Amino acid sequence: MKLLKQLIIGAIVGFFGAFLLLGVSEIDFSIYTDAIVIGLFIIILILWGWSFLLHKQIKNLDSKELKGEEEDEADVLKYKKISDYMLFVQSSSVISLLTLCITITTPLNITLIIISIIFLIVSYFLAVTGVNSMRRIYPERNLPKISDSKYEEKLLEAADEGEKYVIMQGLYKAYNLLNVVLIFAIVGSAIYSMVAESSQVFSIVLMSIVLLLVNGRYLLVIRNK
């Protein structure tokens, strides 16, 4: 029943989304590629600026010697700031990947390609910095290194029951959102292919495979518990 509901929502959103895309399908975006990519670079720099500010605040909080309620409040604040930091860094990584894909699939601009690669590398190292900060702030937790081949499993093992509940809740909501978004993207691509006469078969097949793998993995894990 829930899957049927997701299919219906995805179909409706995909239908209207496809027609929205058709409204701009005649625009030649290739002439605006450089401006779009530069705009995305600016967004990345803003995200980095927030990340650096949060990292500084986290270090300041960690350096303070607090006791009792003040220490508990500081721990909560550090947790929120670390979460925000990772959100900004991961967002910058995704946008950096987007700029790289745009620059290599449109009229080549070597300068923008190189900058995109640099931005992607820097975003990765910022993510590593965030993980290392967590290991420094919580040395007693025995948190794994990001290079550990079983990082996700060990991170889950290091979490207490309350943290595991929060993690599972977040992952389950993300799983449901991924289903809806992929269904929307598949339906939207199919409608766009029919109306705009621009085949999106490869994208549709790829997204369908992703949807099958995600749902199959989730259901198999539950089944085998």
Backbone hydrogen bonds in HBPLUS format (Angstrom, degrees):
<---DONOR---> <-ACCEPTOR-->    atom                        ^
c    i                          cat <-CA-CA->   ^        H-A-AA   ^      H-
h    n   atom  resd res      DA  || num        DHA   H-A  angle D-A-AA Bond
n    s   type  num  typ     dist DA aas  dist angle  dist       angle   num
A0005-LYS N   A0001-MET O   2.99 MM   4  6.25 154.7  2.06 143.8 150.4     1
A0006-GLN N   A0002-LYS O   2.96 MM   4  6.26 153.5  2.03 146.2 153.3     2
A0007-LEU N   A0003-LEU O   2.89 MM   4  6.17 151.5  1.97 146.9 155.0     3
A0008-ILE N   A0004-LEU O   2.95 MM   4  6.23 158.3  2.00 150.9 156.0     4
A0009-ILE N   A0005-LYS O   2.95 MM   4  6.18 168.5  1.96 152.6 155.8     5
A0010-GLY N   A0006-GLN O   2.83 MM   4  5.90 161.2  1.87 146.0 152.2     6
A0011-ALA N   A0007-LEU O   2.84 MM   4  5.97 152.6  1.91 144.1 151.8     7
A0012-ILE N   A0008-ILE O   2.96 MM   4  6.19 163.4  1.99 152.8 156.6     8
A0013-VAL N   A0009-ILE O   2.94 MM   4  6.09 174.9  1.94 156.6 158.3     9
A0014-GLY N   A0010-GLY O   2.77 MM   4  5.70 155.1  1.83 141.1 149.7    10
A0015-PHE N   A0011-ALA O   2.87 MM   4  5.94 150.8  1.96 142.2 149.6    11
A0016-PHE N   A0012-ILE O   3.17 MM   4  6.48 171.1  2.18 156.2 156.3    12
A0017-GLY N   A0013-VAL O   2.76 MM   4  5.80 150.1  1.85 146.5 156.7    13
A0018-ALA N   A0014-GLY O   2.87 MM   4  5.88 151.8  1.95 142.7 148.9    14
A0019-PHE N   A0015-PHE O   3.30 MM   4  6.61 158.1  2.35 144.1 149.0    15
A0020-LEU N   A0016-PHE O   3.02 MM   4  6.24 143.7  2.15 139.9 150.2    16
A0021-LEU N   A0017-GLY O   2.97 MM   4  6.27 150.5  2.06 144.9 152.6    17
A0022-LEU N   A0018-ALA O   2.93 MM   4  6.23 144.5  2.06 142.8 153.3    18
A0023-GLY N   A0019-PHE O   3.28 MM   4  6.51 135.8  2.49 134.9 144.0    19
A0023-GLY N   A0020-LEU O   3.21 MM   3  5.33 134.6  2.43  96.4 108.0    20
A0024-VAL N   A0021-LEU O   3.07 MM   3  5.55 147.3  2.18 108.6 117.3    21
A0025-SER N   A0022-LEU O   3.23 MM   3  4.77 157.2  2.29  93.6 100.4    22
A0027-ILE N   A0024-VAL O   3.13 MM   3  5.50 158.6  2.17 110.6 117.3    23
A0032-TYR N   A0029-PHE O   2.87 MM   3  5.21 149.8  1.96 108.8 118.8    24
A0033-THR N   A0030-SER O   3.39 MM   3  5.10 166.8  2.41  97.9 101.2    25
A0036-ILE N   A0032-TYR O   2.91 MM   4  6.12 161.0  1.95 160.7 166.8    26
A0037-VAL N   A0033-THR O   2.89 MM   4  6.11 168.8  1.90 161.1 163.6    27
A0038-ILE N   A0034-ASP O   2.92 MM   4  6.07 162.2  1.95 149.2 154.5    28
A0039-GLY N   A0035-ALA O   2.93 MM   4  6.08 153.1  2.01 142.4 150.1    29
A0040-LEU N   A0036-ILE O   2.96 MM   4  6.29 148.4  2.06 145.5 154.3    30
A0041-PHE N   A0037-VAL O   2.87 MM   4  6.20 146.3  1.98 145.8 156.0    31
A0042-ILE N   A0038-ILE O   3.02 MM   4  6.35 151.0  2.11 146.6 153.5    32
A0043-ILE N   A0039-GLY O   3.13 MM   4  6.49 152.0  2.21 141.9 149.1    33
A0044-ILE N   A0040-LEU O   2.94 MM   4  6.25 156.2  2.00 148.4 154.7    34
A0045-LEU N   A0041-PHE O   2.93 MM   4  6.24 157.8  1.98 150.5 156.1    35
A0046-ILE N   A0042-ILE O   2.97 MM   4  6.27 150.5  2.06 146.5 154.6    36
A0047-LEU N   A0043-ILE O   2.95 MM   4  6.25 158.1  2.00 150.2 156.1    37
A0048-TRP N   A0044-ILE O   2.85 MM   4  6.16 153.3  1.92 149.9 157.9    38
A0049-GLY N   A0045-LEU O   2.88 MM   4  6.12 152.9  1.95 142.8 150.4    39
A0050-TRP N   A0046-ILE O   3.02 MM   4  6.38 159.2  2.07 152.7 156.8    40
A0051-SER N   A0047-LEU O   2.91 MM   4  6.12 151.9  1.99 142.8 151.6    41
A0052-PHE N   A0048-TRP O   2.81 MM   4  6.09 161.0  1.85 159.2 162.3    42
A0053-LEU N   A0049-GLY O   3.07 MM   4  6.27 157.5  2.12 145.4 151.7    43
A0054-LEU N   A0050-TRP O   2.89 MM   4  6.12 159.9  1.93 150.0 155.3    44
A0055-HIS N   A0051-SER O   2.83 MM   4  6.05 157.3  1.89 150.2 157.0    45
A0056-LYS N   A0052-PHE O   2.99 MM   4  6.20 155.1  2.06 145.3 151.3    46
A0057-GLN N   A0053-LEU O   3.01 MM   4  6.29 155.9  2.07 146.3 153.1    47
A0058-ILE N   A0054-LEU O   2.84 MM   4  6.08 154.0  1.90 151.2 158.3    48
A0059-LYS N   A0055-HIS O   3.02 MM   4  6.26 158.0  2.07 146.4 151.7    49
A0060-ASN N   A0056-LYS O   2.97 MM   4  6.22 155.5  2.03 146.7 153.6    50
A0061-LEU N   A0057-GLN O   2.95 MM   4  6.18 158.2  2.00 147.8 153.4    51
A0062-ASP N   A0058-ILE O   2.93 MM   4  6.11 154.9  1.99 146.6 154.0    52
A0063-SER N   A0059-LYS O   2.99 MM   4  6.14 137.1  2.17 141.8 152.4    53
A0064-LYS N   A0061-LEU O   3.34 MM   3  5.50 150.7  2.43 100.7 108.8    54
A0072-ASP N   A0068-GLY O   3.22 MM   4  6.60 155.6  2.28 146.8 153.6    55
A0073-GLU N   A0069-GLU O   2.88 MM   4  6.12 161.4  1.92 154.0 158.8    56
A0074-ALA N   A0070-GLU O   2.91 MM   4  6.07 152.6  1.99 142.1 150.1    57
A0075-ASP N   A0071-GLU O   2.94 MM   4  6.17 150.3  2.03 145.6 153.2    58
A0076-VAL N   A0072-ASP O   3.08 MM   4  6.38 157.0  2.14 148.3 153.7    59
A0077-LEU N   A0073-GLU O   2.98 MM   4  6.21 158.9  2.03 146.5 152.5    60
A0078-LYS N   A0074-ALA O   2.82 MM   4  6.02 155.7  1.88 148.4 155.2    61
A0079-TYR N   A0075-ASP O   2.98 MM   4  6.14 157.6  2.03 144.8 150.8    62
A0080-LYS N   A0076-VAL O   3.09 MM   4  6.37 157.5  2.14 147.7 153.1    63
A0081-LYS N   A0077-LEU O   2.95 MM   4  6.15 158.3  2.00 148.5 154.7    64
A0082-ILE N   A0078-LYS O   2.84 MM   4  6.00 156.4  1.89 151.6 157.8    65
A0083-SER N   A0079-TYR O   3.02 MM   4  6.20 156.0  2.08 143.0 149.6    66
A0084-ASP N   A0080-LYS O   2.92 MM   4  6.19 156.4  1.98 146.3 152.7    67
A0085-TYR N   A0081-LYS O   2.83 MM   4  5.99 156.1  1.88 144.2 151.5    68
A0086-MET N   A0082-ILE O   2.95 MM   4  6.21 163.7  1.98 152.4 155.2    69
A0087-LEU N   A0083-SER O   2.99 MM   4  6.19 149.8  2.08 143.3 152.2    70
A0088-PHE N   A0084-ASP O   2.97 MM   4  6.25 163.0  2.00 155.8 158.6    71
A0089-VAL N   A0085-TYR O   2.95 MM   4  6.18 162.9  1.98 152.9 158.1    72
A0090-GLN N   A0086-MET O   2.87 MM   4  5.88 165.3  1.90 146.3 150.9    73
A0091-SER N   A0087-LEU O   2.96 MM   4  6.03 151.0  2.04 141.7 150.3    74
A0092-SER N   A0088-PHE O   2.94 MM   4  6.17 151.3  2.02 143.2 151.0    75
A0093-SER N   A0089-VAL O   2.97 MM   4  6.29 144.1  2.10 143.1 153.3    76
A0094-VAL N   A0090-GLN O   3.03 MM   4  6.34 158.7  2.08 149.1 153.3    77
A0095-ILE N   A0091-SER O   2.97 MM   4  6.20 166.3  1.99 152.9 156.6    78
A0096-SER N   A0092-SER O   2.88 MM   4  5.92 149.0  1.97 138.8 147.7    79
A0097-LEU N   A0093-SER O   2.97 MM   4  6.22 154.5  2.03 145.9 152.3    80
A0098-LEU N   A0094-VAL O   2.90 MM   4  6.19 150.0  1.99 144.2 153.3    81
A0099-THR N   A0095-ILE O   2.88 MM   4  6.19 157.3  1.93 149.4 154.4    82
A0100-LEU N   A0096-SER O   3.02 MM   4  6.28 154.3  2.09 144.6 151.7    83
A0101-CYS N   A0097-LEU O   2.96 MM   4  6.21 159.8  2.00 149.4 154.6    84
A0102-ILE N   A0098-LEU O   2.90 MM   4  6.14 157.8  1.95 152.0 158.3    85
A0103-THR N   A0099-THR O   2.94 MM   4  6.09 162.4  1.98 147.9 152.5    86
A0104-ILE N   A0100-LEU O   3.09 MM   4  6.27 144.4  2.22 146.4 154.8    87
A0105-THR N   A0102-ILE O   3.36 MM   3  5.38 146.2  2.48  97.8 107.1    88
A0112-LEU N   A0109-ASN O   3.06 MM   3  5.54 115.5  2.50 109.7 123.6    89
A0113-ILE N   A0109-ASN O   3.04 MM   4  6.34 154.5  2.11 153.8 161.9    90
A0114-ILE N   A0110-ILE O   2.95 MM   4  6.17 163.3  1.98 155.2 158.3    91
A0115-ILE N   A0111-THR O   2.98 MM   4  6.23 162.5  2.02 149.7 154.9    92
A0116-SER N   A0112-LEU O   2.89 MM   4  6.00 155.6  1.95 143.2 150.0    93
A0117-ILE N   A0113-ILE O   3.02 MM   4  6.29 156.3  2.07 148.3 154.2    94
A0118-ILE N   A0114-ILE O   2.94 MM   4  6.23 159.2  1.99 150.3 156.2    95
A0119-PHE N   A0115-ILE O   2.83 MM   4  6.07 161.8  1.86 153.0 158.0    96
A0120-LEU N   A0116-SER O   2.93 MM   4  6.14 152.2  2.01 145.0 152.6    97
A0121-ILE N   A0117-ILE O   2.97 MM   4  6.24 156.2  2.03 148.9 154.9    98
A0122-VAL N   A0118-ILE O   2.89 MM   4  6.12 165.9  1.91 156.3 160.1    99
A0123-SER N   A0119-PHE O   2.94 MM   4  6.06 157.9  1.99 145.4 151.5   100
A0124-TYR N   A0120-LEU O   3.09 MM   4  6.31 148.4  2.20 139.8 147.9   101
A0125-PHE N   A0121-ILE O   3.05 MM   4  6.41 160.8  2.09 152.3 156.6   102
A0126-LEU N   A0122-VAL O   2.92 MM   4  6.18 144.8  2.04 147.1 157.5   103
A0127-ALA N   A0123-SER O   3.03 MM   4  6.31 146.5  2.14 140.8 149.3   104
A0127-ALA N   A0124-TYR O   3.06 MM   3  5.10 119.0  2.45  94.7 109.8   105
A0128-VAL N   A0124-TYR O   2.98 MM   4  6.38 153.2  2.06 148.5 156.3   106
A0129-THR N   A0125-PHE O   2.91 MM   4  6.12 150.2  2.00 139.6 147.9   107
A0130-GLY N   A0126-LEU O   2.99 MM   4  6.29 147.9  2.10 141.9 149.8   108
A0131-VAL N   A0127-ALA O   3.09 MM   4  6.45 157.1  2.14 150.0 155.1   109
A0132-ASN N   A0128-VAL O   2.90 MM   4  6.15 162.6  1.93 153.0 158.1   110
A0133-SER N   A0129-THR O   2.88 MM   4  6.05 144.1  2.00 142.5 152.5   111
A0134-MET N   A0130-GLY O   3.11 MM   4  6.43 150.5  2.20 143.5 150.5   112
A0135-ARG N   A0131-VAL O   3.09 MM   4  6.46 151.2  2.18 146.0 153.9   113
A0136-ARG N   A0132-ASN O   2.95 MM   4  6.21 143.3  2.08 141.6 151.7   114
A0137-ILE N   A0133-SER O   2.85 MM   4  6.03 158.2  1.89 151.8 157.6   115
A0138-TYR N   A0134-MET O   2.95 MM   4  5.95 155.0  2.01 144.7 151.1   116
A0141-ARG N   A0138-TYR O   3.10 MM   3  5.55 159.1  2.15 113.1 119.6   117
A0148-ASP N   A0145-LYS O   3.01 MM   3  5.38 161.5  2.05 111.6 117.6   118
A0151-TYR N   A0148-ASP O   3.14 MM   3  4.98 136.4  2.34 121.0 113.9   119
A0154-LYS N   A0150-LYS O   2.98 MM   4  6.15 169.5  1.99 163.1 166.3   120
A0155-LEU N   A0151-TYR O   2.86 MM   4  5.95 151.0  1.94 149.5 158.2   121
A0156-LEU N   A0152-GLU O   3.06 MM   4  6.25 153.5  2.14 143.6 149.9   122
A0157-GLU N   A0153-GLU O   3.00 MM   4  6.27 149.2  2.10 142.8 151.9   123
A0158-ALA N   A0154-LYS O   2.99 MM   4  6.18 141.1  2.15 140.2 149.8   124
A0159-ALA N   A0156-LEU O   3.24 MM   3  5.27 148.3  2.34  98.0 107.2   125
A0164-LYS N   A0160-ASP O   2.88 MM   4  6.11 156.3  1.94 156.1 163.7   126
A0165-TYR N   A0161-GLU O   3.02 MM   4  6.25 150.5  2.11 143.9 151.2   127
A0166-VAL N   A0162-GLY O   3.13 MM   4  6.44 157.3  2.18 145.4 151.0   128
A0167-ILE N   A0163-GLU O   2.84 MM   4  6.07 161.9  1.87 152.3 157.6   129
A0168-MET N   A0164-LYS O   2.86 MM   4  6.00 166.8  1.88 149.8 153.5   130
A0169-GLN N   A0165-TYR O   2.91 MM   4  6.05 153.9  1.98 144.9 152.5   131
A0170-GLY N   A0166-VAL O   2.96 MM   4  6.17 160.2  2.00 148.7 153.8   132
A0171-LEU N   A0167-ILE O   2.87 MM   4  6.11 161.1  1.91 153.3 158.9   133
A0172-TYR N   A0168-MET O   2.88 MM   4  5.98 156.5  1.94 145.7 152.0   134
A0173-LYS N   A0169-GLN O   3.08 MM   4  6.27 159.4  2.12 146.2 151.4   135
A0174-ALA N   A0170-GLY O   2.94 MM   4  6.12 154.6  2.01 145.1 152.8   136
A0175-TYR N   A0171-LEU O   2.83 MM   4  6.01 149.8  1.92 144.3 152.6   137
A0176-ASN N   A0172-TYR O   3.02 MM   4  6.30 160.9  2.05 148.5 152.4   138
A0177-LEU N   A0173-LYS O   2.95 MM   4  6.16 159.2  2.00 146.8 152.9   139
A0178-LEU N   A0174-ALA O   2.85 MM   4  6.01 155.6  1.91 146.5 153.3   140
A0179-ASN N   A0175-TYR O   3.11 MM   4  6.39 153.4  2.18 146.5 152.8   141
A0180-VAL N   A0176-ASN O   3.21 MM   4  6.53 164.0  2.23 150.7 153.4   142
A0181-VAL N   A0177-LEU O   2.89 MM   4  6.08 170.1  1.90 158.9 161.9   143
A0182-LEU N   A0178-LEU O   2.91 MM   4  5.95 162.7  1.94 148.7 153.5   144
A0183-ILE N   A0179-ASN O   3.03 MM   4  6.16 161.1  2.07 147.8 153.3   145
A0184-PHE N   A0180-VAL O   2.92 MM   4  6.10 160.2  1.96 149.4 155.4   146
A0185-ALA N   A0181-VAL O   2.86 MM   4  6.09 155.5  1.92 145.7 152.6   147
A0186-ILE N   A0182-LEU O   2.84 MM   4  6.09 155.7  1.90 150.8 156.9   148
A0187-VAL N   A0183-ILE O   2.96 MM   4  6.14 175.2  1.96 156.4 157.7   149
A0188-GLY N   A0184-PHE O   2.83 MM   4  5.86 162.5  1.86 148.9 155.0   150
A0189-SER N   A0185-ALA O   2.90 MM   4  5.92 155.6  1.96 139.9 146.6   151
A0190-ALA N   A0186-ILE O   2.97 MM   4  6.19 154.8  2.04 147.0 153.9   152
A0191-ILE N   A0187-VAL O   2.99 MM   4  6.24 166.5  2.00 157.4 160.0   153
A0192-TYR N   A0188-GLY O   2.91 MM   4  6.02 159.0  1.96 146.6 153.4   154
A0193-SER N   A0189-SER O   2.88 MM   4  6.04 150.1  1.97 142.9 150.7   155
A0194-MET N   A0190-ALA O   3.11 MM   4  6.42 154.1  2.18 146.6 152.6   156
A0195-VAL N   A0191-ILE O   2.99 MM   4  6.20 169.4  2.01 157.7 160.1   157
A0196-ALA N   A0192-TYR O   2.86 MM   4  5.57 158.7  1.90 144.3 151.5   158
A0197-GLU N   A0193-SER O   3.07 MM   4  5.21 121.8  2.43 122.7 132.1   159
A0204-ILE N   A0200-GLN O   2.89 MM   4  6.14 159.5  1.93 157.3 164.1   160
A0205-VAL N   A0201-VAL O   2.86 MM   4  6.07 167.9  1.87 160.8 163.0   161
A0206-LEU N   A0202-PHE O   2.92 MM   4  6.06 162.0  1.95 149.7 155.3   162
A0207-MET N   A0203-SER O   2.90 MM   4  6.06 164.6  1.92 150.5 154.3   163
A0208-SER N   A0204-ILE O   2.93 MM   4  6.07 151.0  2.02 144.6 153.2   164
A0209-ILE N   A0205-VAL O   2.94 MM   4  6.18 154.2  2.01 149.1 155.5   165
A0210-VAL N   A0206-LEU O   3.03 MM   4  6.33 158.4  2.08 147.6 153.4   166
A0211-LEU N   A0207-MET O   2.92 MM   4  6.14 157.4  1.97 145.4 151.5   167
A0212-LEU N   A0208-SER O   2.91 MM   4  6.15 157.4  1.96 148.6 154.4   168
A0213-LEU N   A0209-ILE O   2.88 MM   4  6.10 161.6  1.92 152.7 157.6   169
A0214-VAL N   A0210-VAL O   2.91 MM   4  6.07 165.6  1.93 154.1 157.8   170
A0215-ASN N   A0211-LEU O   3.07 MM   4  6.15 171.6  2.08 148.9 151.6   171
A0216-GLY N   A0212-LEU O   2.82 MM   4  5.77 155.7  1.88 144.1 152.3   172
A0217-ARG N   A0213-LEU O   2.85 MM   4  5.87 161.4  1.89 146.0 151.2   173
A0218-TYR N   A0214-VAL O   3.05 MM   4  6.20 164.0  2.08 146.7 151.3   174
A0219-LEU N   A0215-ASN O   2.95 MM   4  6.05 171.1  1.96 152.5 155.1   175
A0220-LEU N   A0216-GLY O   2.96 MM   4  5.97 153.2  2.03 145.6 152.9   176
A0221-VAL N   A0217-ARG O   3.06 MM   4  6.17 157.0  2.12 146.3 152.1   177
A0222-ILE N   A0218-TYR O   3.12 MM   4  6.40 163.3  2.15 149.5 153.8   178
A0223-ARG N   A0219-LEU O   2.88 MM   4  5.98 157.2  1.93 142.0 149.1   179
A0224-ASN N   A0220-LEU O   3.00 MM   4  6.09 152.6  2.07 146.9 152.4   180
A0225-LYS N   A0222-ILE O   3.29 MM   3  5.44 162.9  2.33 105.7 110.8   181
